[in-house]
Amino acid sequence: MSYVDGFVIPVPTDKKEAYRQMAAIAAPIFKEHGALRIVECWGHDVPDGKTTDFKRAVKAEPNENVVFSWIVWPSKAVRDAGNQKVMADPRLKMHDDMPFDGKRLVFGGFEVLLDTE
């Protein structure tokens, strides 16, 4: 069964295109290192909750939107090896002009319970 990395990311609304460009550069590199699918979603209908919600999870500020994304891997072993290769890949060296605050990014790895694809 596949393995999924999930992310919730606060991104300034005026950096939407910069984020999209960064994701477009990173996606084929993740695939080269074993990922099967990468999906990046810009918040469109993200309501405020009574107790918690996507925006609160990342302490989104009024000028920020939430990106919800995931990477599908064939297995956790492929994900672990692939992530090591991605982090060492010089094409993805992080720099000071990242289009989001990485300290507020929420992420985790998940075993798939159901997949209708």
Backbone atoms as SQL, in Angstrom:
CREATE TABLE atoms (id INTEGER PRIMARY KEY, chain TEXT, resi INTEGER, resn TEXT, atom TEXT, x REAL, y REAL, z REAL);
INSERT INTO atoms VALUES
  (1, 'A', 1, 'MET', 'N', 0.847, -1.177, 0.000),
  (2, 'A', 1, 'MET', 'CA', 0.000, 0.000, 0.000),
  (3, 'A', 1, 'MET', 'C', 0.891, 1.239, 0.000),
  (4, 'A', 2, 'SER', 'N', 0.437, 2.290, -0.634),
  (5, 'A', 2, 'SER', 'CA', 1.233, 3.509, -0.751),
  (6, 'A', 2, 'SER', 'C', 1.334, 4.263, 0.576),
  (7, 'A', 3, 'TYR', 'N', 2.183, 5.277, 0.570),
  (8, 'A', 3, 'TYR', 'CA', 2.446, 6.103, 1.747),
  (9, 'A', 3, 'TYR', 'C', 2.307, 7.558, 1.304),
  (10, 'A', 4, 'VAL', 'N', 1.762, 8.409, 2.159),
  (11, 'A', 4, 'VAL', 'CA', 1.478, 9.795, 1.783),
  (12, 'A', 4, 'VAL', 'C', 2.106, 10.759, 2.776),
  (13, 'A', 5, 'ASP', 'N', 2.807, 11.759, 2.256),
  (14, 'A', 5, 'ASP', 'CA', 3.243, 12.894, 3.059),
  (15, 'A', 5, 'ASP', 'C', 2.224, 14.001, 2.839),
  (16, 'A', 6, 'GLY', 'N', 1.709, 14.571, 3.926),
  (17, 'A', 6, 'GLY', 'CA', 0.730, 15.647, 3.828),
  (18, 'A', 6, 'GLY', 'C', 1.277, 16.932, 4.421),
  (19, 'A', 7, 'PHE', 'N', 0.848, 18.069, 3.857),
  (20, 'A', 7, 'PHE', 'CA', 1.360, 19.374, 4.260),
  (21, 'A', 7, 'PHE', 'C', 0.235, 20.398, 4.316),
  (22, 'A', 8, 'VAL', 'N', 0.298, 21.291, 5.284),
  (23, 'A', 8, 'VAL', 'CA', -0.538, 22.488, 5.347),
  (24, 'A', 8, 'VAL', 'C', 0.441, 23.636, 5.510),
  (25, 'A', 9, 'ILE', 'N', 0.357, 24.624, 4.602),
  (26, 'A', 9, 'ILE', 'CA', 1.395, 25.657, 4.524),
  (27, 'A', 9, 'ILE', 'C', 0.755, 27.041, 4.437),
  (28, 'A', 10, 'PRO', 'N', 1.149, 27.981, 5.300),
  (29, 'A', 10, 'PRO', 'CA', 0.654, 29.352, 5.164),
  (30, 'A', 10, 'PRO', 'C', 1.495, 30.087, 4.118),
  (31, 'A', 11, 'VAL', 'N', 0.827, 30.649, 3.115),
  (32, 'A', 11, 'VAL', 'CA', 1.542, 31.344, 2.033),
  (33, 'A', 11, 'VAL', 'C', 0.934, 32.734, 1.858),
  (34, 'A', 12, 'PRO', 'N', 1.768, 33.784, 1.871),
  (35, 'A', 12, 'PRO', 'CA', 1.233, 35.127, 1.612),
  (36, 'A', 12, 'PRO', 'C', 0.491, 35.147, 0.265),
  (37, 'A', 13, 'THR', 'N', -0.672, 35.781, 0.264),
  (38, 'A', 13, 'THR', 'CA', -1.485, 35.778, -0.952),
  (39, 'A', 13, 'THR', 'C', -0.758, 36.381, -2.141),
  (40, 'A', 14, 'ASP', 'N', 0.119, 37.353, -1.887),
  (41, 'A', 14, 'ASP', 'CA', 0.847, 37.964, -3.003),
  (42, 'A', 14, 'ASP', 'C', 2.027, 37.107, -3.478),
  (43, 'A', 15, 'LYS', 'N', 2.237, 35.951, -2.846),
  (44, 'A', 15, 'LYS', 'CA', 3.310, 35.049, -3.264),
  (45, 'A', 15, 'LYS', 'C', 2.762, 33.747, -3.857),
  (46, 'A', 16, 'LYS', 'N', 1.496, 33.765, -4.252),
  (47, 'A', 16, 'LYS', 'CA', 0.878, 32.571, -4.831),
  (48, 'A', 16, 'LYS', 'C', 1.654, 32.076, -6.049),
  (49, 'A', 17, 'GLU', 'N', 1.975, 32.953, -6.966),
  (50, 'A', 17, 'GLU', 'CA', 2.685, 32.542, -8.178),
  (51, 'A', 17, 'GLU', 'C', 4.101, 32.076, -7.859),
  (52, 'A', 18, 'ALA', 'N', 4.778, 32.731, -6.937),
  (53, 'A', 18, 'ALA', 'CA', 6.123, 32.298, -6.537),
  (54, 'A', 18, 'ALA', 'C', 6.063, 30.898, -5.930),
  (55, 'A', 19, 'TYR', 'N', 5.030, 30.634, -5.125),
  (56, 'A', 19, 'TYR', 'CA', 4.870, 29.301, -4.550),
  (57, 'A', 19, 'TYR', 'C', 4.616, 28.278, -5.656),
  (58, 'A', 20, 'ARG', 'N', 3.724, 28.615, -6.590),
  (59, 'A', 20, 'ARG', 'CA', 3.418, 27.701, -7.686),
  (60, 'A', 20, 'ARG', 'C', 4.668, 27.379, -8.496),
  (61, 'A', 21, 'GLN', 'N', 5.489, 28.393, -8.762),
  (62, 'A', 21, 'GLN', 'CA', 6.729, 28.176, -9.507),
  (63, 'A', 21, 'GLN', 'C', 7.687, 27.271, -8.734),
  (64, 'A', 22, 'MET', 'N', 7.820, 27.513, -7.438),
  (65, 'A', 22, 'MET', 'CA', 8.686, 26.674, -6.611),
  (66, 'A', 22, 'MET', 'C', 8.197, 25.224, -6.631),
  (67, 'A', 23, 'ALA', 'N', 6.893, 25.039, -6.499),
  (68, 'A', 23, 'ALA', 'CA', 6.318, 23.690, -6.507),
  (69, 'A', 23, 'ALA', 'C', 6.528, 23.019, -7.863),
  (70, 'A', 24, 'ALA', 'N', 6.416, 23.791, -8.936),
  (71, 'A', 24, 'ALA', 'CA', 6.611, 23.234, -10.283),
  (72, 'A', 24, 'ALA', 'C', 8.057, 22.792, -10.503),
  (73, 'A', 25, 'ILE', 'N', 8.991, 23.465, -9.877),
  (74, 'A', 25, 'ILE', 'CA', 10.411, 23.061, -9.966),
  (75, 'A', 25, 'ILE', 'C', 10.653, 21.815, -9.112),
  (76, 'A', 26, 'ALA', 'N', 10.063, 21.774, -7.917),
  (77, 'A', 26, 'ALA', 'CA', 10.317, 20.673, -6.987),
  (78, 'A', 26, 'ALA', 'C', 9.634, 19.370, -7.397),
  (79, 'A', 27, 'ALA', 'N', 8.447, 19.441, -7.958),
  (80, 'A', 27, 'ALA', 'CA', 7.665, 18.236, -8.242),
  (81, 'A', 27, 'ALA', 'C', 8.408, 17.208, -9.093),
  (82, 'A', 28, 'PRO', 'N', 9.005, 17.576, -10.215),
  (83, 'A', 28, 'PRO', 'CA', 9.697, 16.542, -10.992),
  (84, 'A', 28, 'PRO', 'C', 10.911, 15.965, -10.272),
  (85, 'A', 29, 'ILE', 'N', 11.505, 16.731, -9.386),
  (86, 'A', 29, 'ILE', 'CA', 12.654, 16.227, -8.623),
  (87, 'A', 29, 'ILE', 'C', 12.171, 15.182, -7.619),
  (88, 'A', 30, 'PHE', 'N', 11.041, 15.442, -6.954),
  (89, 'A', 30, 'PHE', 'CA', 10.471, 14.436, -6.068),
  (90, 'A', 30, 'PHE', 'C', 10.123, 13.176, -6.850),
  (91, 'A', 31, 'LYS', 'N', 9.551, 13.337, -8.038),
  (92, 'A', 31, 'LYS', 'CA', 9.199, 12.167, -8.847),
  (93, 'A', 31, 'LYS', 'C', 10.447, 11.403, -9.284),
  (94, 'A', 32, 'GLU', 'N', 11.491, 12.127, -9.619),
  (95, 'A', 32, 'GLU', 'CA', 12.755, 11.489, -9.998),
  (96, 'A', 32, 'GLU', 'C', 13.296, 10.621, -8.865),
  (97, 'A', 33, 'HIS', 'N', 12.988, 11.023, -7.629),
  (98, 'A', 33, 'HIS', 'CA', 13.489, 10.299, -6.459),
  (99, 'A', 33, 'HIS', 'C', 12.440, 9.360, -5.860),
  (100, 'A', 34, 'GLY', 'N', 11.418, 9.004, -6.634),
  (101, 'A', 34, 'GLY', 'CA', 10.503, 7.945, -6.227),
  (102, 'A', 34, 'GLY', 'C', 9.053, 8.314, -5.975),
  (103, 'A', 35, 'ALA', 'N', 8.721, 9.594, -5.865),
  (104, 'A', 35, 'ALA', 'CA', 7.326, 9.970, -5.630),
  (105, 'A', 35, 'ALA', 'C', 6.479, 9.607, -6.852),
  (106, 'A', 36, 'LEU', 'N', 5.250, 9.198, -6.585),
  (107, 'A', 36, 'LEU', 'CA', 4.332, 8.843, -7.660),
  (108, 'A', 36, 'LEU', 'C', 3.482, 10.020, -8.108),
  (109, 'A', 37, 'ARG', 'N', 3.145, 10.888, -7.148),
  (110, 'A', 37, 'ARG', 'CA', 2.217, 11.988, -7.437),
  (111, 'A', 37, 'ARG', 'C', 2.453, 13.115, -6.440),
  (112, 'A', 38, 'ILE', 'N', 2.369, 14.343, -6.929),
  (113, 'A', 38, 'ILE', 'CA', 2.475, 15.525, -6.083),
  (114, 'A', 38, 'ILE', 'C', 1.269, 16.406, -6.392),
  (115, 'A', 39, 'VAL', 'N', 0.556, 16.819, -5.360),
  (116, 'A', 39, 'VAL', 'CA', -0.622, 17.677, -5.541),
  (117, 'A', 39, 'VAL', 'C', -0.463, 18.899, -4.653),
  (118, 'A', 40, 'GLU', 'N', -0.646, 20.072, -5.226),
  (119, 'A', 40, 'GLU', 'CA', -0.574, 21.345, -4.497),
  (120, 'A', 40, 'GLU', 'C', -1.912, 22.058, -4.685),
  (121, 'A', 41, 'CYS', 'N', -2.582, 22.409, -3.599),
  (122, 'A', 41, 'CYS', 'CA', -3.906, 23.024, -3.664),
  (123, 'A', 41, 'CYS', 'C', -3.918, 24.365, -2.942),
  (124, 'A', 42, 'TRP', 'N', -4.359, 25.405, -3.626),
  (125, 'A', 42, 'TRP', 'CA', -4.482, 26.749, -3.060),
  (126, 'A', 42, 'TRP', 'C', -5.848, 26.873, -2.394),
  (127, 'A', 43, 'GLY', 'N', -5.883, 27.281, -1.133),
  (128, 'A', 43, 'GLY', 'CA', -7.143, 27.399, -0.398),
  (129, 'A', 43, 'GLY', 'C', -8.169, 28.229, -1.143),
  (130, 'A', 44, 'HIS', 'N', -9.373, 27.706, -1.261),
  (131, 'A', 44, 'HIS', 'CA', -10.434, 28.403, -1.975),
  (132, 'A', 44, 'HIS', 'C', -11.682, 28.547, -1.101),
  (133, 'A', 45, 'ASP', 'N', -12.035, 27.500, -0.401),
  (134, 'A', 45, 'ASP', 'CA', -13.196, 27.509, 0.486),
  (135, 'A', 45, 'ASP', 'C', -12.742, 26.928, 1.819),
  (136, 'A', 46, 'VAL', 'N', -12.036, 27.751, 2.605),
  (137, 'A', 46, 'VAL', 'CA', -11.414, 27.309, 3.852),
  (138, 'A', 46, 'VAL', 'C', -12.086, 28.072, 4.999),
  (139, 'A', 47, 'PRO', 'N', -13.160, 27.494, 5.545),
  (140, 'A', 47, 'PRO', 'CA', -13.920, 28.217, 6.576),
  (141, 'A', 47, 'PRO', 'C', -13.197, 28.279, 7.915),
  (142, 'A', 48, 'ASP', 'N', -13.561, 29.291, 8.678),
  (143, 'A', 48, 'ASP', 'CA', -13.091, 29.396, 10.053),
  (144, 'A', 48, 'ASP', 'C', -13.893, 28.402, 10.894),
  (145, 'A', 49, 'GLY', 'N', -13.200, 27.618, 11.690),
  (146, 'A', 49, 'GLY', 'CA', -13.883, 26.655, 12.558),
  (147, 'A', 49, 'GLY', 'C', -14.173, 27.251, 13.924),
  (148, 'A', 50, 'LYS', 'N', -14.948, 26.533, 14.708),
  (149, 'A', 50, 'LYS', 'CA', -15.258, 26.992, 16.065),
  (150, 'A', 50, 'LYS', 'C', -14.144, 26.632, 17.039),
  (151, 'A', 51, 'THR', 'N', -13.481, 25.509, 16.815),
  (152, 'A', 51, 'THR', 'CA', -12.414, 25.070, 17.709),
  (153, 'A', 51, 'THR', 'C', -11.054, 25.144, 17.027),
  (154, 'A', 52, 'THR', 'N', -10.974, 24.642, 15.799),
  (155, 'A', 52, 'THR', 'CA', -9.730, 24.683, 15.035),
  (156, 'A', 52, 'THR', 'C', -10.062, 24.641, 13.547),
  (157, 'A', 53, 'ASP', 'N', -9.083, 24.915, 12.720),
  (158, 'A', 53, 'ASP', 'CA', -9.260, 24.890, 11.269),
  (159, 'A', 53, 'ASP', 'C', -7.889, 24.933, 10.614),
  (160, 'A', 54, 'PHE', 'N', -7.862, 24.876, 9.297),
  (161, 'A', 54, 'PHE', 'CA', -6.592, 24.879, 8.574),
  (162, 'A', 54, 'PHE', 'C', -5.782, 26.147, 8.858),
  (163, 'A', 55, 'LYS', 'N', -6.447, 27.307, 8.883),
  (164, 'A', 55, 'LYS', 'CA', -5.724, 28.568, 9.101),
  (165, 'A', 55, 'LYS', 'C', -5.102, 28.620, 10.491),
  (166, 'A', 56, 'ARG', 'N', -5.847, 28.202, 11.494),
  (167, 'A', 56, 'ARG', 'CA', -5.310, 28.203, 12.862),
  (168, 'A', 56, 'ARG', 'C', -4.178, 27.201, 13.019),
  (169, 'A', 57, 'ALA', 'N', -4.255, 26.090, 12.296),
  (170, 'A', 57, 'ALA', 'CA', -3.216, 25.062, 12.412),
  (171, 'A', 57, 'ALA', 'C', -1.840, 25.623, 12.072),
  (172, 'A', 58, 'VAL', 'N', -1.789, 26.608, 11.158),
  (173, 'A', 58, 'VAL', 'CA', -0.502, 27.180, 10.739),
  (174, 'A', 58, 'VAL', 'C', -0.369, 28.649, 11.139),
  (175, 'A', 59, 'LYS', 'N', -1.287, 29.099, 11.993),
  (176, 'A', 59, 'LYS', 'CA', -1.284, 30.494, 12.444),
  (177, 'A', 59, 'LYS', 'C', -1.251, 31.457, 11.259),
  (178, 'A', 60, 'ALA', 'N', -2.096, 31.175, 10.263),
  (179, 'A', 60, 'ALA', 'CA', -2.159, 32.027, 9.074),
  (180, 'A', 60, 'ALA', 'C', -2.552, 33.448, 9.468),
  (181, 'A', 61, 'GLU', 'N', -1.863, 34.401, 8.880),
  (182, 'A', 61, 'GLU', 'CA', -2.139, 35.805, 9.119),
  (183, 'A', 61, 'GLU', 'C', -3.165, 36.293, 8.096),
  (184, 'A', 62, 'PRO', 'N', -3.770, 37.464, 8.321),
  (185, 'A', 62, 'PRO', 'CA', -4.819, 37.944, 7.408),
  (186, 'A', 62, 'PRO', 'C', -4.388, 38.037, 5.938),
  (187, 'A', 63, 'ASN', 'N', -3.113, 38.268, 5.688),
  (188, 'A', 63, 'ASN', 'CA', -2.628, 38.400, 4.309),
  (189, 'A', 63, 'ASN', 'C', -2.133, 37.063, 3.743),
  (190, 'A', 64, 'GLU', 'N', -2.465, 35.953, 4.404),
  (191, 'A', 64, 'GLU', 'CA', -1.994, 34.641, 3.966),
  (192, 'A', 64, 'GLU', 'C', -3.161, 33.723, 3.616),
  (193, 'A', 65, 'ASN', 'N', -2.881, 32.809, 2.706),
  (194, 'A', 65, 'ASN', 'CA', -3.812, 31.748, 2.380),
  (195, 'A', 65, 'ASN', 'C', -3.169, 30.427, 2.797),
  (196, 'A', 66, 'VAL', 'N', -3.929, 29.356, 2.736),
  (197, 'A', 66, 'VAL', 'CA', -3.421, 28.057, 3.135),
  (198, 'A', 66, 'VAL', 'C', -3.273, 27.175, 1.893),
  (199, 'A', 67, 'VAL', 'N', -2.121, 26.532, 1.792),
  (200, 'A', 67, 'VAL', 'CA', -1.892, 25.522, 0.766),
  (201, 'A', 67, 'VAL', 'C', -2.014, 24.166, 1.441),
  (202, 'A', 68, 'PHE', 'N', -2.755, 23.282, 0.808),
  (203, 'A', 68, 'PHE', 'CA', -2.900, 21.901, 1.259),
  (204, 'A', 68, 'PHE', 'C', -2.265, 21.044, 0.174),
  (205, 'A', 69, 'SER', 'N', -1.281, 20.256, 0.535),
  (206, 'A', 69, 'SER', 'CA', -0.599, 19.465, -0.490),
  (207, 'A', 69, 'SER', 'C', -0.253, 18.081, 0.033),
  (208, 'A', 70, 'TRP', 'N', 0.013, 17.191, -0.915),
  (209, 'A', 70, 'TRP', 'CA', 0.420, 15.848, -0.533),
  (210, 'A', 70, 'TRP', 'C', 1.287, 15.241, -1.621),
  (211, 'A', 71, 'ILE', 'N', 2.118, 14.313, -1.163),
  (212, 'A', 71, 'ILE', 'CA', 2.998, 13.554, -2.051),
  (213, 'A', 71, 'ILE', 'C', 2.700, 12.088, -1.819),
  (214, 'A', 72, 'VAL', 'N', 2.429, 11.364, -2.889),
  (215, 'A', 72, 'VAL', 'CA', 2.158, 9.932, -2.797),
  (216, 'A', 72, 'VAL', 'C', 3.430, 9.174, -3.176),
  (217, 'A', 73, 'TRP', 'N', 3.783, 8.244, -2.311),
  (218, 'A', 73, 'TRP', 'CA', 4.961, 7.391, -2.518),
  (219, 'A', 73, 'TRP', 'C', 4.505, 5.937, -2.604),
  (220, 'A', 74, 'PRO', 'N', 5.278, 5.072, -3.244),
  (221, 'A', 74, 'PRO', 'CA', 4.892, 3.664, -3.303),
  (222, 'A', 74, 'PRO', 'C', 4.913, 2.977, -1.936),
  (223, 'A', 75, 'SER', 'N', 5.771, 3.436, -1.029),
  (224, 'A', 75, 'SER', 'CA', 5.892, 2.835, 0.302),
  (225, 'A', 75, 'SER', 'C', 6.640, 3.804, 1.209),
  (226, 'A', 76, 'LYS', 'N', 6.627, 3.530, 2.501),
  (227, 'A', 76, 'LYS', 'CA', 7.379, 4.362, 3.437),
  (228, 'A', 76, 'LYS', 'C', 8.876, 4.232, 3.184),
  (229, 'A', 77, 'ALA', 'N', 9.342, 3.035, 2.837),
  (230, 'A', 77, 'ALA', 'CA', 10.770, 2.841, 2.560),
  (231, 'A', 77, 'ALA', 'C', 11.218, 3.686, 1.369),
  (232, 'A', 78, 'VAL', 'N', 10.402, 3.729, 0.313),
  (233, 'A', 78, 'VAL', 'CA', 10.732, 4.557, -0.853),
  (234, 'A', 78, 'VAL', 'C', 10.684, 6.029, -0.461),
  (235, 'A', 79, 'ARG', 'N', 9.706, 6.393, 0.370),
  (236, 'A', 79, 'ARG', 'CA', 9.605, 7.784, 0.834),
  (237, 'A', 79, 'ARG', 'C', 10.827, 8.194, 1.640),
  (238, 'A', 80, 'ASP', 'N', 11.248, 7.325, 2.569),
  (239, 'A', 80, 'ASP', 'CA', 12.402, 7.655, 3.406),
  (240, 'A', 80, 'ASP', 'C', 13.662, 7.832, 2.561),
  (241, 'A', 81, 'ALA', 'N', 13.895, 6.921, 1.634),
  (242, 'A', 81, 'ALA', 'CA', 15.066, 7.018, 0.752),
  (243, 'A', 81, 'ALA', 'C', 14.934, 8.213, -0.183),
  (244, 'A', 82, 'GLY', 'N', 13.743, 8.415, -0.718),
  (245, 'A', 82, 'GLY', 'CA', 13.515, 9.529, -1.635),
  (246, 'A', 82, 'GLY', 'C', 13.691, 10.878, -0.971),
  (247, 'A', 83, 'ASN', 'N', 13.170, 11.025, 0.246),
  (248, 'A', 83, 'ASN', 'CA', 13.323, 12.291, 0.963),
  (249, 'A', 83, 'ASN', 'C', 14.795, 12.608, 1.237),
  (250, 'A', 84, 'GLN', 'N', 15.586, 11.594, 1.572),
  (251, 'A', 84, 'GLN', 'CA', 17.025, 11.824, 1.779),
  (252, 'A', 84, 'GLN', 'C', 17.670, 12.342, 0.490),
  (253, 'A', 85, 'LYS', 'N', 17.304, 11.740, -0.635),
  (254, 'A', 85, 'LYS', 'CA', 17.868, 12.170, -1.916),
  (255, 'A', 85, 'LYS', 'C', 17.395, 13.573, -2.288),
  (256, 'A', 86, 'VAL', 'N', 16.119, 13.859, -2.040),
  (257, 'A', 86, 'VAL', 'CA', 15.579, 15.182, -2.341),
  (258, 'A', 86, 'VAL', 'C', 16.293, 16.246, -1.517),
  (259, 'A', 87, 'MET', 'N', 16.453, 15.999, -0.222),
  (260, 'A', 87, 'MET', 'CA', 17.095, 16.983, 0.654),
  (261, 'A', 87, 'MET', 'C', 18.560, 17.212, 0.280),
  (262, 'A', 88, 'ALA', 'N', 19.198, 16.223, -0.328),
  (263, 'A', 88, 'ALA', 'CA', 20.596, 16.360, -0.748),
  (264, 'A', 88, 'ALA', 'C', 20.727, 16.879, -2.175),
  (265, 'A', 89, 'ASP', 'N', 19.606, 16.975, -2.893),
  (266, 'A', 89, 'ASP', 'CA', 19.644, 17.382, -4.300),
  (267, 'A', 89, 'ASP', 'C', 19.958, 18.872, -4.403),
  (268, 'A', 90, 'PRO', 'N', 21.071, 19.239, -5.071),
  (269, 'A', 90, 'PRO', 'CA', 21.455, 20.652, -5.144),
  (270, 'A', 90, 'PRO', 'C', 20.445, 21.527, -5.904),
  (271, 'A', 91, 'ARG', 'N', 19.588, 20.930, -6.697),
  (272, 'A', 91, 'ARG', 'CA', 18.574, 21.721, -7.424),
  (273, 'A', 91, 'ARG', 'C', 17.507, 22.267, -6.489),
  (274, 'A', 92, 'LEU', 'N', 17.426, 21.733, -5.282),
  (275, 'A', 92, 'LEU', 'CA', 16.410, 22.179, -4.322),
  (276, 'A', 92, 'LEU', 'C', 17.002, 22.848, -3.099),
  (277, 'A', 93, 'LYS', 'N', 18.195, 23.383, -3.206),
  (278, 'A', 93, 'LYS', 'CA', 18.783, 24.062, -2.055),
  (279, 'A', 93, 'LYS', 'C', 17.886, 25.228, -1.655),
  (280, 'A', 94, 'MET', 'N', 17.469, 25.201, -0.403),
  (281, 'A', 94, 'MET', 'CA', 16.601, 26.262, 0.101),
  (282, 'A', 94, 'MET', 'C', 17.390, 27.554, 0.244),
  (283, 'A', 95, 'HIS', 'N', 16.716, 28.645, 0.021),
  (284, 'A', 95, 'HIS', 'CA', 17.361, 29.944, 0.096),
  (285, 'A', 95, 'HIS', 'C', 16.477, 30.927, 0.850),
  (286, 'A', 96, 'ASP', 'N', 16.959, 32.117, 1.030),
  (287, 'A', 96, 'ASP', 'CA', 16.273, 33.102, 1.866),
  (288, 'A', 96, 'ASP', 'C', 14.951, 33.606, 1.298),
  (289, 'A', 97, 'ASP', 'N', 14.704, 33.413, 0.023),
  (290, 'A', 97, 'ASP', 'CA', 13.485, 33.976, -0.562),
  (291, 'A', 97, 'ASP', 'C', 12.377, 32.927, -0.744),
  (292, 'A', 98, 'MET', 'N', 12.277, 32.008, 0.215),
  (293, 'A', 98, 'MET', 'CA', 11.182, 31.033, 0.171),
  (294, 'A', 98, 'MET', 'C', 9.858, 31.797, 0.242),
  (295, 'A', 99, 'PRO', 'N', 8.856, 31.378, -0.517),
  (296, 'A', 99, 'PRO', 'CA', 7.588, 32.126, -0.540),
  (297, 'A', 99, 'PRO', 'C', 6.642, 31.799, 0.625),
  (298, 'A', 100, 'PHE', 'N', 7.162, 31.237, 1.705),
  (299, 'A', 100, 'PHE', 'CA', 6.332, 30.943, 2.881),
  (300, 'A', 100, 'PHE', 'C', 7.228, 30.815, 4.105),
  (301, 'A', 101, 'ASP', 'N', 6.604, 30.815, 5.278),
  (302, 'A', 101, 'ASP', 'CA', 7.317, 30.666, 6.546),
  (303, 'A', 101, 'ASP', 'C', 7.351, 29.188, 6.915),
  (304, 'A', 102, 'GLY', 'N', 8.475, 28.548, 6.687),
  (305, 'A', 102, 'GLY', 'CA', 8.613, 27.121, 6.933),
  (306, 'A', 102, 'GLY', 'C', 8.442, 26.718, 8.390),
  (307, 'A', 103, 'LYS', 'N', 8.591, 27.664, 9.305),
  (308, 'A', 103, 'LYS', 'CA', 8.431, 27.344, 10.725),
  (309, 'A', 103, 'LYS', 'C', 6.977, 27.037, 11.076),
  (310, 'A', 104, 'ARG', 'N', 6.046, 27.506, 10.242),
  (311, 'A', 104, 'ARG', 'CA', 4.624, 27.269, 10.516),
  (312, 'A', 104, 'ARG', 'C', 4.032, 26.197, 9.609),
  (313, 'A', 105, 'LEU', 'N', 4.830, 25.579, 8.783),
  (314, 'A', 105, 'LEU', 'CA', 4.388, 24.483, 7.934),
  (315, 'A', 105, 'LEU', 'C', 4.066, 23.275, 8.816),
  (316, 'A', 106, 'VAL', 'N', 2.940, 22.618, 8.567),
  (317, 'A', 106, 'VAL', 'CA', 2.555, 21.414, 9.285),
  (318, 'A', 106, 'VAL', 'C', 2.688, 20.253, 8.304),
  (319, 'A', 107, 'PHE', 'N', 3.330, 19.164, 8.740),
  (320, 'A', 107, 'PHE', 'CA', 3.491, 18.022, 7.841),
  (321, 'A', 107, 'PHE', 'C', 3.466, 16.728, 8.627),
  (322, 'A', 108, 'GLY', 'N', 3.268, 15.649, 7.907),
  (323, 'A', 108, 'GLY', 'CA', 3.301, 14.331, 8.525),
  (324, 'A', 108, 'GLY', 'C', 3.223, 13.253, 7.466),
  (325, 'A', 109, 'GLY', 'N', 3.641, 12.050, 7.838),
  (326, 'A', 109, 'GLY', 'CA', 3.562, 10.894, 6.958),
  (327, 'A', 109, 'GLY', 'C', 2.395, 10.013, 7.371),
  (328, 'A', 110, 'PHE', 'N', 1.701, 9.465, 6.382),
  (329, 'A', 110, 'PHE', 'CA', 0.468, 8.732, 6.644),
  (330, 'A', 110, 'PHE', 'C', 0.407, 7.414, 5.882),
  (331, 'A', 111, 'GLU', 'N', -0.029, 6.369, 6.583),
  (332, 'A', 111, 'GLU', 'CA', -0.346, 5.108, 5.923),
  (333, 'A', 111, 'GLU', 'C', -1.730, 5.242, 5.310),
  (334, 'A', 112, 'VAL', 'N', -1.911, 4.731, 4.120),
  (335, 'A', 112, 'VAL', 'CA', -3.195, 4.816, 3.438),
  (336, 'A', 112, 'VAL', 'C', -4.142, 3.758, 4.009),
  (337, 'A', 113, 'LEU', 'N', -5.344, 4.209, 4.403),
  (338, 'A', 113, 'LEU', 'CA', -6.392, 3.299, 4.892),
  (339, 'A', 113, 'LEU', 'C', -7.376, 2.922, 3.803),
  (340, 'A', 114, 'LEU', 'N', -7.634, 3.853, 2.881),
  (341, 'A', 114, 'LEU', 'CA', -8.583, 3.631, 1.797),
  (342, 'A', 114, 'LEU', 'C', -8.170, 4.499, 0.625),
  (343, 'A', 115, 'ASP', 'N', -8.195, 3.934, -0.551),
  (344, 'A', 115, 'ASP', 'CA', -7.877, 4.690, -1.772),
  (345, 'A', 115, 'ASP', 'C', -8.788, 4.188, -2.870),
  (346, 'A', 116, 'THR', 'N', -9.642, 5.059, -3.398),
  (347, 'A', 116, 'THR', 'CA', -10.592, 4.650, -4.420),
  (348, 'A', 116, 'THR', 'C', -10.042, 4.785, -5.834),
  (349, 'A', 117, 'GLU', 'N', -8.803, 5.194, -5.959),
  (350, 'A', 117, 'GLU', 'CA', -8.209, 5.362, -7.297),
  (351, 'A', 117, 'GLU', 'C', -7.913, 4.030, -7.916);
